[in-house]
Amino acid sequence: MKAIVYHRYGSPDVLELQEIEKPIPGDDDVLVKIRTAAVNPYDWHFMRGEPYFMRMMAGLRVPKRNRLGVDYAGVVEAVGRNVTQFQPGDEVYGMQDGAYAEYLTTPQTQAATKPTNLTFEEAAAVPLAGLTALQGLRDSGELQPGQRVLIIGASGGVGAFAVQIAKAMGAHVTGLCSTKNLELVRSLGADDMIDYTQEDFTQRTPKFDLIFQLGGMDSPARCRRALAPAGKLVLSSGDSNGRWIGPLNRIIQASILNPFVSQQMIVLNARRSQADLDYLTSLLEAGQVKVTIDRTHRLDQVAEAIRYVEKGHTRGKVVIGI
């Protein structure tokens, strides 16, 4: 089968389209013929080995794994002998490393039935971004109906889902983005928008019950100025110029600050969850959440797609047709 592989850290130039052995499902696994994958910042961080502290886990000099891609949508081709949830022909989606390929194997407990109203391109765009948005708002932020939430990076891959999920949860949603993305964020259902090129969000009143930071380089201390006295700041990535620790500096700052302030500083660690994918499916099939696709590339154009995502100006998701 064809797959994208890499054997050293670096720019997208290190990526190669190669013929490799087709995987065989284990007893508890399903073999999926991939129709579409999606691009995430997750991919280029591993490709470059940046920020450098990641290499302590991913491999100091060379990457321990040589495959990229994590979001996928496709069709079950074969199942292991213990698999009861799926059968050949089922349309599924989920997260599994090595998704830039024609096939992958995944434990049945990590796959989910593809939403019936979504194309494969739309479904592949959901898992990582959708799970991050859902778990950040519901679990870390404990968002309640009627609360005021600010989404920093509202037009990005995760932000577009966060705006819609927060609305589905009954919140008053404000999206922070650039001028060119105001209409997109409005179309996603935001009650209000802030153009960060024209306005300082910390001066807004009333203050926010929850800030979900998905972009920008604002420090936790600065974000606090926009929070209500008992508000919460949930941090998930964001931009950074640092090649050594990247956005980890904000996580450290938040951890130091948290015991001394009335607000809560919370670091999100999104996790793979079949149950949460099923919940996202219910929102998608009910029309409460829609998928925004920025552009589509072929498997042999993964390097180009990652270069585009690295620039940090995507409007929704970038997907790869296999």
Backbone torsions as a table, in degrees:
resi	resn	phi	psi	omega
1	MET	NA	160.4	177.9
2	LYS	-91.8	141.8	179.5
3	ALA	-155.0	155.3	173.8
4	ILE	-87.1	127.0	179.5
5	VAL	-130.3	160.7	173.6
6	TYR	-151.1	148.5	-174.9
7	HIS	-124.8	1.6	176.0
8	ARG	-150.4	156.7	177.5
9	TYR	-73.9	151.6	176.1
10	GLY	157.5	-163.2	179.8
11	SER	-71.1	176.0	176.7
12	PRO	-58.0	-12.9	177.9
13	ASP	-65.0	-18.3	-179.4
14	VAL	-78.2	-9.9	-176.8
15	LEU	-80.7	138.2	179.2
16	GLU	-133.0	141.8	173.1
17	LEU	-92.0	114.0	-174.3
18	GLN	-128.7	161.9	172.9
19	GLU	-90.9	120.6	179.3
20	ILE	-128.4	173.1	-176.6
21	GLU	-71.5	135.9	177.2
22	LYS	-69.0	132.7	-176.8
23	PRO	-71.9	156.3	177.0
24	ILE	-114.6	128.0	-177.4
25	PRO	-69.9	141.3	172.7
26	GLY	-77.5	-178.6	-175.5
27	ASP	-58.8	-32.9	-176.7
28	ASP	-106.3	13.3	-173.9
29	ASP	-109.1	162.0	169.4
30	VAL	-117.7	144.7	173.8
31	LEU	-97.1	123.2	-176.1
32	VAL	-113.1	127.9	168.6
33	LYS	-83.4	111.7	-171.9
34	ILE	-77.1	132.1	175.2
35	ARG	-99.0	-37.5	-178.3
36	THR	-150.2	144.2	171.9
37	ALA	-122.9	172.7	179.4
38	ALA	-131.3	154.1	-178.7
39	VAL	-99.1	136.5	178.0
40	ASN	-134.6	154.9	171.7
41	PRO	-53.5	-30.3	174.1
42	TYR	-45.9	-41.1	-175.8
43	ASP	-68.1	-49.4	-175.9
44	TRP	-73.3	-24.7	174.5
45	HIS	-63.2	-43.1	178.1
46	PHE	-70.9	-37.5	179.6
47	MET	-61.0	-43.8	-178.3
48	ARG	-87.1	-17.7	-174.0
49	GLY	67.2	35.2	-178.5
50	GLU	-127.4	143.8	-4.3
51	PRO	-63.9	155.6	-168.1
52	TYR	-60.8	-25.8	-179.5
53	PHE	-61.9	-21.9	178.2
54	MET	-61.7	-27.5	-174.2
55	ARG	-68.5	-17.0	175.2
56	MET	-62.1	-28.0	178.9
57	MET	-103.1	-35.8	-172.8
58	ALA	-90.0	-9.6	-176.9
59	GLY	122.7	122.9	-174.1
60	LEU	-67.6	-51.4	-175.3
61	ARG	-101.8	-39.3	177.5
62	VAL	-132.7	152.4	-178.8
63	PRO	-66.6	138.6	178.1
64	LYS	-69.0	-32.3	176.7
65	ARG	-114.7	152.6	-174.4
66	ASN	-120.5	21.6	-179.6
67	ARG	-123.7	148.6	178.7
68	LEU	-120.7	171.1	179.3
69	GLY	93.7	137.7	-179.7
70	VAL	-134.9	-32.6	178.7
71	ASP	-87.6	136.7	179.2
72	TYR	-149.5	160.3	167.5
73	ALA	-143.0	139.9	-177.7
74	GLY	-173.0	-161.2	-175.2
75	VAL	-122.0	132.7	177.6
76	VAL	-65.8	125.2	179.0
77	GLU	-100.8	-33.8	179.4
78	ALA	-154.3	158.8	-179.6
79	VAL	-133.8	151.6	174.6
80	GLY	-71.7	165.6	-172.7
81	ARG	-68.3	-18.9	179.2
82	ASN	-96.8	0.5	-175.4
83	VAL	-77.0	127.9	179.3
84	THR	-120.7	-16.7	-174.6
85	GLN	-83.1	-24.4	-174.8
86	PHE	-135.6	161.5	175.1
87	GLN	-142.2	160.8	179.9
88	PRO	-52.7	136.7	-178.4
89	GLY	100.5	-17.7	178.8
90	ASP	-67.6	140.8	176.0
91	GLU	-93.2	125.2	-173.4
92	VAL	-133.4	165.9	173.1
93	TYR	-150.5	164.0	-178.8
94	GLY	165.3	-159.8	-179.9
95	MET	-122.7	128.8	175.2
96	GLN	-159.9	132.8	-178.9
97	ASP	-62.8	142.8	179.3
98	GLY	90.4	29.8	-174.6
99	ALA	-77.9	-12.3	175.8
100	TYR	-82.9	72.7	-175.3
101	ALA	-163.3	170.4	180.0
102	GLU	-79.6	-25.5	179.8
103	TYR	-142.9	155.6	168.0
104	LEU	-150.1	159.7	171.3
105	THR	-110.7	146.3	-179.8
106	THR	-147.7	145.2	173.6
107	PRO	-58.0	141.2	-179.0
108	GLN	-59.7	-27.1	-178.1
109	THR	-76.3	-6.4	179.5
110	GLN	-110.0	-1.2	176.7
111	ALA	-101.1	162.0	178.2
112	ALA	-142.3	155.2	177.6
113	THR	-68.0	130.3	-178.5
114	LYS	-63.8	137.1	175.7
115	PRO	-55.2	133.4	-173.5
116	THR	-67.5	-25.3	-176.6
117	ASN	-94.3	6.0	-178.3
118	LEU	-108.8	145.0	169.4
119	THR	-73.5	168.4	176.4
120	PHE	-62.4	-36.9	178.5
121	GLU	-61.3	-45.0	180.0
122	GLU	-67.5	-41.8	-177.8
123	ALA	-63.7	-40.6	-179.1
124	ALA	-64.8	-22.8	-178.7
125	ALA	-78.3	-8.7	-169.9
126	VAL	-86.9	-49.1	-159.0
127	PRO	-53.4	-65.7	-174.6
128	LEU	-64.1	-47.4	-178.6
129	ALA	-67.2	-43.4	-178.8
130	GLY	-66.4	-42.9	178.5
131	LEU	-65.1	-39.9	178.1
132	THR	-61.5	-45.6	-179.8
133	ALA	-63.8	-47.8	-178.0
134	LEU	-62.8	-50.4	-176.6
135	GLN	-69.9	-32.0	177.7
136	GLY	-66.8	-41.7	-177.9
137	LEU	-79.8	-48.9	-173.1
138	ARG	-78.7	-47.4	-172.2
139	ASP	-89.5	-54.0	-179.2
140	SER	-74.9	-46.2	-176.2
141	GLY	-84.3	-18.4	-177.8
142	GLU	48.4	45.5	-176.5
143	LEU	-61.9	135.2	-179.2
144	GLN	-117.4	153.0	177.5
145	PRO	-54.6	137.5	178.0
146	GLY	88.9	-13.4	179.5
147	GLN	-74.4	157.1	179.7
148	ARG	-98.3	124.6	-178.4
149	VAL	-125.0	137.9	174.8
150	LEU	-108.8	125.1	176.3
151	ILE	-102.7	110.5	177.4
152	ILE	-88.6	118.3	-173.3
153	GLY	91.6	42.2	-170.8
154	ALA	-70.3	-18.3	-177.2
155	SER	-97.3	-2.0	-179.0
156	GLY	-80.4	-175.1	-177.0
157	GLY	-59.2	-49.1	178.5
158	VAL	-77.3	-40.0	-177.0
159	GLY	-58.6	-40.3	-179.9
160	ALA	-61.7	-37.7	175.6
161	PHE	-72.3	-39.7	-176.8
162	ALA	-61.9	-41.7	178.6
163	VAL	-57.9	-47.3	-175.8
164	GLN	-71.9	-40.1	179.5
165	ILE	-66.6	-40.2	177.6
166	ALA	-62.0	-38.5	176.2
167	LYS	-65.5	-41.4	178.8
168	ALA	-63.1	-25.8	178.6
169	MET	-86.2	-0.1	175.4
170	GLY	88.5	17.4	-178.3
171	ALA	-87.6	161.9	169.4
172	HIS	-91.5	116.5	-168.2
173	VAL	-109.4	128.0	172.1
174	THR	-115.6	129.9	179.9
175	GLY	-107.0	131.4	177.2
176	LEU	-101.6	124.9	-177.7
177	CYS	-160.4	-178.0	177.7
178	SER	-86.7	171.3	-175.9
179	THR	-55.6	-45.3	-173.8
180	LYS	-68.0	-15.9	-176.5
181	ASN	-105.2	4.7	-177.9
182	LEU	-60.3	-43.7	-178.2
183	GLU	-67.0	-37.7	177.0
184	LEU	-60.6	-48.7	-178.5
185	VAL	-63.6	-37.6	176.2
186	ARG	-63.1	-41.0	-178.5
187	SER	-66.9	-21.9	178.5
188	LEU	-78.6	-9.8	176.6
189	GLY	110.1	6.1	179.7
190	ALA	-60.4	139.9	178.1
191	ASP	-76.5	-27.6	-176.9
192	ASP	-152.1	155.3	177.8
193	MET	-129.8	150.4	172.9
194	ILE	-125.3	124.0	175.5
195	ASP	-87.7	108.2	-174.3
196	TYR	-67.9	-13.8	176.2
197	THR	-80.7	-12.6	-176.2
198	GLN	-120.8	-18.2	-171.4
199	GLU	-143.6	143.3	176.0
200	ASP	-89.9	113.1	-175.4
201	PHE	-63.7	-22.2	-178.1
202	THR	-71.1	-13.1	-179.4
203	GLN	-92.4	-3.3	-178.2
204	ARG	-68.3	142.5	170.9
205	THR	-133.6	149.1	-7.1
206	PRO	-65.7	164.8	-178.1
207	LYS	-73.5	166.5	-175.1
208	PHE	-94.1	143.6	174.8
209	ASP	-77.3	-29.1	-178.2
210	LEU	-145.3	133.4	170.2
211	ILE	-117.8	127.0	178.4
212	PHE	-109.6	106.1	-174.6
213	GLN	-92.1	108.8	-179.1
214	LEU	-116.1	-3.6	-179.3
215	GLY	-158.8	-179.8	179.6
216	GLY	77.0	174.5	-178.7
217	MET	-124.1	23.4	179.2
218	ASP	-68.0	136.3	-179.2
219	SER	-75.0	159.2	175.0
220	PRO	-56.9	-37.7	179.9
221	ALA	-62.1	-39.8	179.3
222	ARG	-71.5	-41.6	178.7
223	CYS	-60.7	-32.1	-179.8
224	ARG	-56.9	-30.9	-177.8
225	ARG	-63.3	-22.9	-179.0
226	ALA	-97.2	-0.3	-177.4
227	LEU	-93.8	146.8	169.5
228	ALA	-66.1	160.6	-176.4
229	PRO	-53.1	-33.6	179.2
230	ALA	-109.3	23.7	-176.6
231	GLY	-75.7	173.6	-178.5
232	LYS	-128.0	140.3	171.7
233	LEU	-112.3	119.0	176.1
234	VAL	-106.2	121.2	-177.1
235	LEU	-103.0	129.4	174.0
236	SER	-140.7	99.1	178.1
237	SER	65.0	-119.7	-168.8
238	GLY	95.8	170.7	-176.1
239	ASP	-84.8	159.6	178.9
240	SER	-162.8	146.5	174.9
241	ASN	-95.6	-5.4	-174.9
242	GLY	-84.7	126.8	-179.2
243	ARG	-88.9	-15.0	-177.7
244	TRP	-87.9	-51.9	-178.6
245	ILE	-120.0	-8.1	176.1
246	GLY	54.7	-135.8	-179.1
247	PRO	-71.5	-1.4	178.9
248	LEU	-59.7	-25.8	179.3
249	ASN	-62.1	-36.5	178.1
250	ARG	-70.1	-35.3	178.0
251	ILE	-64.5	-42.3	177.3
252	ILE	-63.3	-45.5	179.0
253	GLN	-59.7	-43.8	-179.6
254	ALA	-63.1	-41.1	-179.6
255	SER	-64.9	-38.0	178.7
256	ILE	-70.4	-39.4	-175.5
257	LEU	-74.8	-33.6	-168.7
258	ASN	-52.7	-44.0	-177.1
259	PRO	-69.3	-13.6	-171.3
260	PHE	-109.6	4.6	-177.9
261	VAL	-127.4	160.5	-179.3
262	SER	-76.2	-27.2	177.9
263	GLN	-79.6	163.0	177.6
264	GLN	-102.6	131.4	176.2
265	MET	-106.0	113.3	-170.1
266	ILE	-122.0	130.0	177.4
267	VAL	-97.8	123.4	-178.6
268	LEU	-84.6	132.4	171.7
269	ASN	-121.5	90.0	-176.5
270	ALA	-64.8	144.8	-175.7
271	ARG	-129.0	155.9	175.2
272	ARG	-76.2	134.3	-175.4
273	SER	-153.8	117.4	176.0
274	GLN	-63.7	-40.4	-179.4
275	ALA	-62.1	-40.5	179.7
276	ASP	-72.0	-33.3	173.6
277	LEU	-63.3	-40.5	177.9
278	ASP	-63.6	-37.0	177.9
279	TYR	-66.6	-42.1	176.0
280	LEU	-60.9	-39.1	177.6
281	THR	-58.0	-41.8	179.6
282	SER	-63.2	-39.1	177.6
283	LEU	-67.3	-41.2	-179.3
284	LEU	-67.1	-44.2	-178.9
285	GLU	-70.4	-24.6	177.2
286	ALA	-83.8	-6.0	180.0
287	GLY	80.1	9.4	179.5
288	GLN	-79.3	-21.8	177.3
289	VAL	-132.1	133.4	177.3
290	LYS	-121.7	158.7	-176.3
291	VAL	-100.9	133.7	177.4
292	THR	-106.8	115.7	178.5
293	ILE	-101.4	123.6	177.9
294	ASP	-78.8	-53.4	179.8
295	ARG	-161.6	163.0	-179.3
296	THR	-123.0	138.2	177.1
297	HIS	-124.9	164.4	173.6
298	ARG	-86.3	168.8	179.6
299	LEU	-60.6	-36.0	179.7
300	ASP	-78.4	4.0	178.5
301	GLN	-115.6	18.9	-179.1
302	VAL	-58.4	-41.6	-180.0
303	ALA	-58.0	-44.2	178.5
304	GLU	-63.5	-41.5	-179.9
305	ALA	-63.7	-41.8	-179.9
306	ILE	-67.5	-39.0	176.2
307	ARG	-56.6	-41.2	-179.4
308	TYR	-66.0	-45.6	-179.1
309	VAL	-65.8	-34.6	179.5
310	GLU	-59.8	-27.7	-178.9
311	LYS	-68.5	-20.0	173.8
312	GLY	78.4	23.1	-177.4
313	HIS	-124.1	27.4	-179.7
314	THR	-70.5	149.8	175.4
315	ARG	-110.7	88.7	-172.4
316	GLY	90.0	-142.5	-170.6
317	LYS	-111.5	151.5	173.0
318	VAL	-107.9	129.6	-175.7
319	VAL	-122.3	159.9	-177.5
320	ILE	-119.8	118.5	174.7
321	GLY	-82.8	127.3	-177.1
322	ILE	-93.1	NA	NA
